Amino acid sequence: MKRFLPLVLLLVVAAPACADDKKPFFFKKGDRVLFLGDSITEQYQYSNTIELYLTTRFPEWDLFFLNAGIGGDTANGGAGRFRKHVLDEKPTAITINFGMNDGGYGKFDQKRNDLYVKKTTEMLQAAKKAGVRVALISPNAVETRGKLKRLETYLETQKQFYAPLKEIAEKNDAAFADQYATTRAALEKMAKDDPEMKKVNPFPDGVHTSSAGGLLMAYAILKGLNAPAVASDVAIDGGKAKTERCKVEKLEASDDKVTFTRTDEAVPMPVQKDWVTLLPYVNGLKDLNYYGLTIKGLKSGTYAVSIDGKEVGKYTNEELAKGVNLGTVTSGPVHDFGQKVYKAINEKNQINQKRFRGTILNKKADQKEIPRLLEQMKEKQAAIYKMLTPQTYSYEVKLTK
């Protein structure tokens, strides 16, 4: 089974922005990750995208993922079920994403906010006592383009309502990702570029996510938690290759043709077609999903790039000299494999949802199914990691005109 490399749309980019080396990435090798939240978490949009990133970026980490999102829930509800639905699952890392429903979708209410702060603090304290790492996340900003008038009011309420979260996280040794600020900034740019939502609509009802909204949320969360940018990078100059997280062999270079083999430690997330219009609002993913190819010293002209004998795109020598991010493309000879990984994650999480929503939350269901379904999930997870065995691909970059 070969590793994937999604191809078709290539963005020309400068060198990727790097994570702050002084701040470690929140997630760690061997983590048992649990996503806690309301209906936005239960949608399995942003959580599946985070899982896709972590699985493809760190194929040796042997992670496991659970989702305990419940539609309509609040921090009060989360605190009430924290023992049963979170700590009893024995996670090592938790993301807590409450606050959308807590604020009431109207003007700021101090009593609501006091309860939100109190119950959020209770969850953080319980996790800390149990020795479990927590990433506290402010919810996504609501979309106001063409939505209910009250959401314009709520957008401002959200800012005030979530303001205490950073301090709460610091006091309880938790990480914090300001998803609200990142998504609001993106939505404000969209409002200028696309006021009628003809191109991109990440939150169709103003609150819940589309697939593109899931990417926007995952981007905000992962970058807030100091996720590394580079999946793999190759820069060729003067017949020599400089690499990051990959190995290049059999390099032959002239001023109009370059060939080599490339074996990657990790590969990028396969960008979905309905993510493409969102890419300008997530920095082209160059600071999260960078799969680079740079070639300098080529003569002027347009070059065909092929992998394993299949052409994947044409680029000018100037574009290649600046570097192209192959991590933003949506098709190609190995993209189908990336889709298989994503499909496998989605299929596994259908079992996750059946176990949690259909069994744990259903008192009439046979509770003996809970451990059996968990074992099914473990088997599916192991199969996903087995798919990610490193393979070597042959590249050719050749002048066409």
C-alpha positions in Angstrom: 0.0 0.0 0.0 1.5 3.3 -1.0 1.3 6.5 0.9 -0.8 9.3 -0.5 0.0 12.6 -2.0 -3.1 14.6 -3.0 -2.5 16.4 -6.3 -4.1 18.9 -8.7 -4.3 22.4 -7.2 -0.9 23.6 -6.1 -0.4 26.8 -4.2 2.9 28.7 -4.6 4.0 29.7 -1.1 6.9 31.0 0.8 8.5 28.9 3.4 5.9 27.7 5.9 5.3 29.4 9.1 6.8 27.4 11.9 5.2 26.5 15.2 6.8 28.2 18.3 9.5 25.7 19.3 9.3 27.0 22.9 5.7 25.8 23.1 5.2 22.0 22.8 2.3 20.6 20.7 -0.6 19.7 23.0 -1.1 16.1 21.6 1.5 13.5 22.3 2.5 10.0 21.2 0.3 7.3 22.6 -2.5 9.6 23.5 -6.1 8.4 24.1 -7.9 11.6 22.9 -11.5 12.5 23.8 -13.5 15.3 22.2 -16.1 16.7 24.6 -18.7 19.2 23.6 -22.2 19.9 22.2 -23.8 19.3 18.8 -20.9 20.9 17.0 -18.6 18.2 18.5 -21.2 15.5 17.8 -21.2 16.4 14.1 -17.8 14.7 13.8 -16.6 17.5 11.4 -13.8 19.3 13.2 -13.0 16.3 15.3 -12.6 14.1 12.3 -10.4 16.7 10.6 -8.2 16.9 13.7 -8.0 13.1 13.8 -7.1 13.1 10.1 -4.3 15.6 10.7 -2.9 13.7 13.7 -3.1 10.3 12.0 -1.4 11.2 8.8 1.1 13.6 10.4 2.3 11.2 13.1 1.8 7.6 11.7 4.0 6.2 14.4 2.1 7.7 17.4 -0.6 5.0 17.8 -3.3 7.4 18.9 -6.9 6.5 19.8 -9.9 8.8 19.5 -13.3 9.1 21.3 -16.1 11.6 20.8 -18.5 12.5 23.6 -20.4 15.4 22.0 -24.1 15.8 22.8 -26.4 18.1 20.9 -27.7 21.0 23.0 -25.3 20.4 25.8 -23.6 23.1 27.9 -20.7 23.3 30.4 -23.2 22.6 33.1 -24.2 19.3 31.4 -20.5 18.5 30.6 -19.5 18.9 34.3 -22.4 16.7 35.3 -21.4 13.8 33.1 -17.6 14.4 33.3 -16.9 11.3 35.4 -19.0 8.9 33.4 -18.5 10.1 29.9 -14.9 11.4 30.2 -12.8 10.2 33.0 -14.3 6.6 33.0 -13.0 6.4 29.3 -9.5 6.8 30.6 -8.3 9.5 28.2 -4.9 11.1 28.4 -5.9 14.2 26.5 -9.3 16.0 26.4 -10.5 18.9 24.3 -13.4 20.8 25.9 -15.5 22.8 23.5 -18.6 24.3 25.3 -20.0 27.7 25.2 -22.2 28.0 22.1 -25.4 27.1 23.9 -24.3 28.5 27.3 -24.5 32.1 26.2 -28.2 31.9 25.1 -27.8 33.3 21.6 -28.7 36.8 22.8 -27.4 39.6 24.9 -24.7 39.0 27.5 -26.1 37.5 30.8 -23.8 37.7 33.8 -25.6 34.8 35.6 -25.2 32.6 32.6 -21.6 33.5 32.4 -21.0 32.9 36.1 -22.4 29.3 35.7 -20.3 28.7 32.6 -17.1 29.8 34.3 -18.0 27.7 37.4 -18.7 24.5 35.5 -15.8 24.9 33.2 -13.5 25.3 36.2 -15.0 22.2 37.8 -14.2 20.1 34.7 -10.6 21.4 34.5 -10.1 20.7 38.2 -11.5 17.2 37.9 -9.2 16.5 34.9 -6.2 17.9 36.7 -6.9 15.7 39.7 -7.1 12.7 37.5 -3.8 13.6 35.7 -5.4 14.2 32.4 -4.2 17.0 30.1 -6.9 19.4 28.8 -7.1 21.8 25.9 -9.8 24.3 26.6 -11.3 25.7 23.4 -13.5 28.8 22.9 -16.3 28.0 20.4 -16.4 29.2 16.8 -17.7 32.6 16.1 -21.2 32.6 14.7 -21.8 33.5 11.1 -23.8 36.6 10.5 -23.9 36.8 6.7 -27.6 36.4 5.7 -28.5 34.9 9.1 -30.8 35.8 11.9 -30.4 39.4 13.1 -29.9 38.1 16.7 -26.7 36.4 15.7 -25.1 39.8 15.1 -25.8 40.5 18.7 -24.6 37.1 19.8 -21.3 37.5 17.9 -20.4 40.3 20.3 -21.8 38.5 23.3 -19.5 35.6 22.5 -16.4 37.7 22.8 -17.4 38.8 26.3 -18.7 35.4 27.3 -15.6 33.5 26.4 -13.2 36.1 27.8 -12.5 34.3 31.1 -11.4 31.0 29.4 -7.7 31.9 28.9 -7.3 32.8 32.6 -9.2 29.7 33.7 -7.0 27.5 31.6 -3.8 29.1 33.0 -4.9 28.7 36.6 -5.6 25.0 36.0 -2.5 24.1 33.9 -4.6 23.6 30.8 -3.8 24.6 27.2 -6.1 27.1 25.5 -7.0 27.6 21.9 -8.9 30.8 21.0 -11.0 29.4 18.3 -13.5 32.3 18.5 -10.9 34.9 17.6 -9.5 32.9 14.7 -12.8 32.0 13.2 -14.2 35.5 13.6 -11.2 37.0 11.8 -11.7 34.5 8.9 -15.5 35.2 8.7 -14.8 38.9 8.6 -12.5 38.4 5.6 -15.2 36.2 3.9 -17.8 38.9 4.5 -15.6 41.4 2.5 -14.8 38.9 -0.3 -18.0 37.0 -0.5 -20.9 38.9 1.2 -23.6 36.8 -0.4 -21.9 33.5 0.5 -21.7 32.3 -3.1 -18.2 30.8 -2.7 -17.7 29.7 0.9 -20.2 29.0 3.7 -18.5 27.2 6.6 -21.5 27.5 9.0 -24.7 27.1 7.0 -27.1 27.9 9.8 -24.8 30.3 11.4 -23.7 27.9 14.2 -23.1 24.3 12.9 -20.4 23.4 10.5 -20.2 22.3 6.9 -17.2 20.2 5.9 -15.4 23.5 5.2 -16.4 24.7 8.6 -14.9 21.6 10.1 -11.6 22.5 8.5 -11.8 26.1 9.7 -12.4 24.9 13.3 -9.7 22.2 13.1 -7.2 24.8 11.7 -8.0 27.2 14.5 -7.8 24.6 17.2 -4.6 22.9 16.0 -2.7 26.1 15.4 -3.9 27.3 18.8 -2.4 24.2 20.3 0.9 24.7 18.4 0.6 22.1 15.7 3.7 21.7 13.5 3.4 23.0 9.9 5.6 20.6 7.9 4.5 17.1 6.9 7.5 16.7 4.6 9.7 19.1 2.5 12.2 18.8 -0.3 14.4 21.6 -1.7 16.7 20.9 -4.6 19.4 23.3 -5.6 22.6 22.6 -7.7 22.0 18.9 -7.8 21.8 18.6 -4.0 18.7 18.0 -1.9 17.8 19.5 1.5 15.1 17.6 3.2 12.8 17.7 6.2 11.0 14.6 7.4 11.8 12.6 4.3 14.6 11.0 2.4 15.6 11.7 -1.2 17.6 9.3 -3.3 18.6 8.7 -6.9 18.7 12.4 -7.6 19.7 13.4 -11.1 19.4 17.1 -12.0 20.0 19.3 -15.1 18.7 22.7 -16.0 15.6 21.2 -17.7 14.9 18.0 -15.9 15.1 16.6 -12.4 14.3 13.1 -11.2 14.5 11.5 -7.7 12.8 9.2 -5.3 11.2 10.4 -2.1 10.3 8.5 1.0 8.3 10.5 3.6 8.0 10.2 7.3 4.6 11.7 7.1 2.1 13.0 4.5 -0.4 15.8 4.4 -4.1 15.6 5.1 -6.0 14.9 1.8 -7.7 18.2 1.1 -11.4 17.7 0.3 -12.8 19.5 -2.8 -15.3 21.4 -0.7 -12.4 22.8 1.4 -10.7 24.5 -1.6 -12.7 27.8 -1.4 -11.8 28.1 2.3 -8.0 27.8 1.7 -7.4 31.5 1.4 -8.8 32.0 4.9 -6.6 29.4 6.5 -3.3 30.7 5.1 -3.4 28.2 2.3 -2.7 25.6 5.0 1.0 26.4 4.6 1.4 26.6 8.3 -0.4 23.4 9.1 -0.4 21.1 6.1 2.9 21.9 4.2 4.1 19.2 1.8 6.8 21.1 0.0 8.7 20.8 -3.3 11.2 23.5 -4.2 13.6 23.3 -7.2 16.0 26.0 -8.1 18.3 26.5 -11.1 15.8 25.4 -13.8 15.8 27.2 -17.1 12.9 29.4 -18.0 9.7 27.6 -19.0 6.9 25.4 -17.8 7.5 22.1 -16.2 5.4 18.9 -15.9 5.7 17.2 -12.5 5.0 13.5 -12.5 4.9 11.0 -9.7 5.3 7.3 -10.5 5.0 8.2 -14.2 1.7 10.1 -13.8 1.6 13.8 -14.5 0.2 15.8 -11.6 0.5 19.4 -12.7 2.5 22.0 -14.6 4.4 24.8 -13.0 6.8 27.5 -14.1 10.4 27.5 -13.1 9.7 30.6 -11.0 6.9 28.8 -9.1 9.1 25.8 -8.4 12.0 28.1 -7.3 9.7 29.7 -4.7 8.3 26.3 -3.6 4.9 24.7 -4.1 2.8 23.2 -1.4 1.5 19.9 -2.5 -0.5 19.7 0.6 -3.4 21.8 -0.8 -4.3 19.7 -3.8 -7.4 17.6 -4.3 -6.6 14.7 -6.7 -3.8 12.7 -8.3 -2.2 9.3 -8.4 -1.9 8.8 -4.7 -4.8 11.1 -3.5 -7.1 8.1 -3.7 -5.2 6.5 -0.9 -5.5 9.6 1.2 -9.2 9.4 0.7 -9.1 5.8 1.8 -7.5 6.9 5.1 -10.2 9.5 5.6 -12.9 7.1 4.7 -11.6 4.6 7.2 -11.6 7.2 9.9 -15.2 8.1 9.2 -16.2 4.5 9.2 -14.5 3.9 12.5 -16.3 6.9 14.0 -19.6 5.6 12.9 -18.9 2.8 15.4 -17.9 5.5 17.9 -21.2 7.3 17.5 -23.1 4.0 17.8 -21.3 3.2 21.0 -21.8 6.6 22.6 -25.1 7.9 21.2 -26.7 4.6 20.5 -25.6 2.6 23.5 -24.0 4.6 26.4 -26.8 7.3 26.2 -29.5 4.8 25.4 -30.7 3.1 28.6 -32.7 0.6 26.6 -29.7 -0.6 24.7 -27.7 -3.7 25.7 -24.9 -2.2 27.7 -22.8 -5.3 27.0 -22.3 -3.8 23.5 -20.2 -1.0 24.9 -16.9 -3.0 25.3 -17.6 -5.0 22.1 -18.0 -1.8 20.1 -14.8 -0.4 21.7 -12.9 -3.5 20.5 -14.2 -2.9 17.0 -13.0 0.7 17.1 -9.5 -0.5 18.3 -9.4 -3.0 15.4 -10.3 -0.3 12.9 -7.8 2.1 14.4 -5.0 -0.5 14.1 -6.0 -1.1 10.5 -5.7 2.6 9.7 -2.2 2.8 11.1 -1.2 -0.3 9.1 -2.2 1.6 6.0 0.3 4.3 6.7 3.5 2.1 6.1 6.1 4.4 4.4 6.5 3.9 0.6 8.9 5.4 -1.9 7.7 7.4 -4.9 9.5 8.4 -8.1 9.4 12.0 -9.1 10.1 13.6 -12.5 10.1 17.3 -13.2 10.6 18.0 -16.9 10.5 21.0 -19.2 7.5 21.0 -21.5 7.9 24.3 -23.3 
